[in-house]
Amino acid sequence: MSLFATPQRRFITLTLLFILFAALLVTGGAVSRADSDGSGQTIFLPFMQTGPTGSIAVDDPDTLIIGMPEGASSMWMEMILSQNFGGQVQDTIPQLDIYRVYFPQGVPNLDVQAQMQAMLNARFIEPDLLVELFETRPNDPRYSDQWAHEKIDSPRAWDTTQGSRSIVVAIVDTGVDLRHPDLQDNLTPRDTWYDYGEDDDDPSDTYGHGTHVAGIVGAIGNNDEGVAGAGWRTSIMPVKVFPDGKGSTSMYTVAKGVTHAVDHNADIINLSLGGSSDSDAMRDAINYAYDHDVLVVAAAGNDDSESPSYPAANEHVLAVAATDNQDQKASFSNYGDWVDISSPGVSILSTTPTYHVKMNDNGLKQDYDYMSGTSMASPLTAGVAALVKAVHPDWKPDQIAQRLQDASDDIDGKNPDYVGKLGAGRVNAGNAVAGSNAPTPTPTSQPTATPTATSTSQPTATPTATPTSQPTATPTATAQPTATPTATPTATPTSQPTATPTSQPTATPQPTATPTATPQPTATPPNLLPNPSFEEGGGFFGGGPAGWNSSGGGTAWTHDEASDGSSSLVIGPCMFGDCGYWESDQIPLDITHEFQLSGDVMMTPGMEPGLAFEQWDEDGDFLGEMTLPITQTFSSAIWQTLDELKVGAETDFEFDPETIAVSLRLYVEEGASGSIWFDDFYLGDLDLHP
């Protein structure tokens, strides 16, 4: 538990969607109109006729406020809004049964709003009226895309301070684009920079992660350029601790970077990296920073796990979890009583290198792009800490951390499964800067002495730290991302336990010539599919369960909508464009064997799942896709088990003779306005006898 910890898990799954056109006919509703996305795919956008708002000043022209009767089902409401009007619930005031609903294609006109009100039995529907305060907002052209600043009340903080050049935040990361127009004038002097990944004085970012982190902290504001950081005038110190183009490094190297930052007069250090193993070297470096009055802020990690991530969970570190734009725990974010505070970390727009780097190969755009992860939540918090430090330059790390916690917004009500596990609340910059009295920090029972003669138990190998971001651009399904598991101690595999051979007892000598054999139970072949119930996280860069990749839009990894276990894969809703698909990692197999495939599926009416094997030869070349049939009909949105299907040798579905490995692809075969869930898939080699 870290020094700044305060006294649950919830992932909002996609609502079961139903087509309610019959109800619309009863109320006189119009039928859907079809729009084309230019690629020949018809997209149904029901009731998207927009109407004028007259002279009414609205905060968001694509948003309506809807008051529902007391006790009305929010799931039922979201289902009707999404399926029939294209609306998306953004926020709610549960005490008042009031919802804020966003319409991506524009607010429906007044006639359609009347139909909507009748269907919902709503008490009222009204525009999201504008109320103005005189707060500071920058003129950066993409500021409007930075939703997190409005969420954490940055404009109110900026009325007091936009940061100070005398306050330095060290970005201990993959480096920084030293010539980015939104960063270069906020960089510290060159003699403070260093690259410990390559052991030289050029910390240029060759990966992409560190530049994004730096922009969140201190992209120059009000310069008619790109975006604004949390502290427009905050100084940024680039300290590179990752080798060129690599997404992993050692804790030791990170510890060197932290020590360097302290020695070069950093006030705050951001660590958007981590692993599951603690490190004595890292703890010593953190204690060194703490003893020199430097605040260390670190990302909690992206494994959707309660297990501590280090260095975030260390004493004297402000551990930051990630939230979305509804103040709910981001699906990927770690949580636990070791977390100190939360901050926005989903779809965060920031600076990216202006030249080609490693992450561009996975879809990251140059100059500016969105990324998600606790890697984004941490620097946003560090940037707010820099604002507090600018107003109170004499404050110690404990005082700054305590102010951030005391000033945070309570989000427990929106996270009932994570009460006490997302820290003190979601950071609020306006509140943090507004306070004037120095807070009394929570005392620590952990001594801050730097090394002891006897170190704690530690793996022989140097733990590996991995950046904790989750890029919004998902790699193509056929790509095999390189995992960096070296921060995690080697675990004994548990997926295929060795069965105790109880089926063959020791025979007692029998007088008869032919003894009666004890029946042998039929053994179930092991499951060849990776992580078939989708229980495990995909690592710090993972947007889904380990062993599975998604491609295209409309894919998600849910955590409480499953037939067996706690997780499932979902595709949809598909009404606004092509649906993507999920694909497993490659599975080596012997095509001379026979295999059995099964799984659980749930879908909304009108949808049809698709299954296919992608086939690969020994050179890694793609041989083609083998589509598999689904014989039964799904009539309702409940979990059902697919009929078992035999594939392979001497079946109707034989693999290409050059195949040595396959990937299972899960996709939408038919349907354009619903969702399909997949869970508990099984692929067994029937010729394999354990």
Summary of the structure (lengths in Angstrom):
residues: 690
radius of gyration: 27.5
end to end distance: 43.7
largest distance: 103.0
contacts: 2452
relative contact order: 0.11
helix: 19%
strand: 24%
